[in-house]
């Protein structure tokens, strides 16, 4: 194994839980960050079903589906969706909603590089991922950053993974990919010939046929001998 590619949202960077929790509370839905993390499982499974059936649309449409299902899992009434969504997307336009840097992320990237792995990013996004990584101090860890908004190809299309590998001069069988949505990240990476890992923070996705890690810091141990 020579290279590791990463998704960004809910993999390298996590949803801004404090903001979303406060937004929901303002609209009369007291919740916690743990509740929000759990609700995202239902949203991910819905995305899997829609992508599998060809009904999920593009990344922007999938984002709306994702948050709509998160809100339903939390118990938000339909009549409150529009107001909450308006605030949510305004915040995303102002400052990317996936901006939470979790403990041990930087240390894990440093460890992987020290072990000789070459690192890159492949993200379904809107052209702002590289700037976000620069802002948060993560960009120096990665040789390449491929943003679907820049290249016009979205996961799970295997071409976006291969584009990153071509830029690095790495063969697909020499690379792994880490992401958080099975039908987008695991299926796409497999189709491109990479070894996929699925982020499963609450260990609830044991029914899926892929390697899972609860957090990035587990990855170096799983790659030993690869």
Buried (B, 14 or more C-beta within 10 A) or exposed (E): BBBBBBBBBBBBBBBBBEBBBEBBEEBEBEBEBEBBBBBBBBBBBBBBEBBEEEEBEEBEEBBBBBBBBBBBBBEBEEEBBEEBBEBBBEBBEEEBBBBBEBEEBBEBBEBBBEEEBBBBBBBBBBEBBBEBBEEBEBBEBBBBBBBBBBBEBBBBBBBBBBBBBBEBEBBBEBBBBBBBBBBBBBBBBBBBBBBBBBBBBEEEBEEBEBBBBEBBBBBBEBBEEE
